[in-house]
Amino acid sequence: MDTLRRSLSRWKRYHIKVHLADEDLMMPLTVKPRDTVMDLRAYLVREGVTSWKKTFYYNSRQLEEHETLKEANIQNGSVLLLVSNKR
């Protein structure tokens, strides 16, 4: 049963949104639980959004680059915040 659950999770998809704070825009994305923050950046680049000097937040917590969506407890319907790094 555990093997079946793991194999089915490979096909699972989440529909999330990324709030681009600078542009005041919500970008819908379809992602997999095993995707990392780096993968999210790649999805956004394909949509024409540059995100390399920006930080992702979820539930007021900064997400690490190699953290998976599952590790960050991101679920279907979640909204991530993408803000510019202030330097």
Helices and strands as residue ranges (DSSP letters): H 2-9, E 14-20, E 25-31, H 37-46, E 54-58, E 61-62, E 79-84
